[in-house]
Amino acid sequence: MTSISFCVLGSGSGGNCTVLKIDEELFLIDAGLSIKQTRLRMESVGLSIHDVRGLFVTHMDRDHFGTSWPGHVQRMGLKVHVGPSHMETACRFGVPVSCLEVAGETETSSVGVSVRRIDVAHDDTGCSAFIFEHDGCRLGWATDLGHVPGHLLEAFVDLDALAFESNYDRDMQEASGRPAFLKERIMGGRGHLSNRESLDAVRRIHADSNLQHIVLLHLSRQCNCPDRVRSLWNMHGGDMAKRITITNQHEPTPMLHVQTIRNSLFTR
Ligand SMILES: [Zn+2]
């Protein structure tokens, strides 16, 4: 039985947005694509933007919450769930206070979705990782994290699916013509995760989980390459390599379905 489905509509520094379907309810994780692109890409997988009932925003960088969204949120009366450290920025961007909720601390749905927020380091105001749980099915979500803290690994257990940042290839980052301060910002523990750091963390998470899908997010256009990611996983990912989906900026992934194993065993 499918409990949670999701489709990454686009991921990268040009905009991040995922549609999450839990039971029959739709949510967005991040809203960094334009309204038009979000609508078109949702339609391409048979979904309507008008059926979205709420947003979970990992942090307020523009590639995660675009300028056109405050108006849409207000018109549609949507709830925007963010971490406490992002409330002020959300208000400044024009999200009405009445639309804001602290992620993980309020009821979000009528079908019994539980959401847990885990705060991680990223730039000045940090970033929120999430665990979405419904009917015994658990999806972990973590992007834009400078390093993988112990408390995230402690929380990311018994997951059935995982979406995790895999931002850059270290060799490409070091060889890039980027200025030293930018490289330091990205690789210094409060920026982004390298492919290798991501793989090592996913391996640890997988040891205490049974991941049906491993979705790799936010690949850098300049300092990463899907072929490199694929070959790294083929070489060092063992059995996990078969389960990866590499996201990209311009095209949605297929709709990925997470099965509730416990239930499917009973109904076989
Ligand atoms: Zn980002």
Residues whose N, C-alpha, C, O or C-beta is under 5 A from the ligand:
A	BS01	ZN	D63 D144
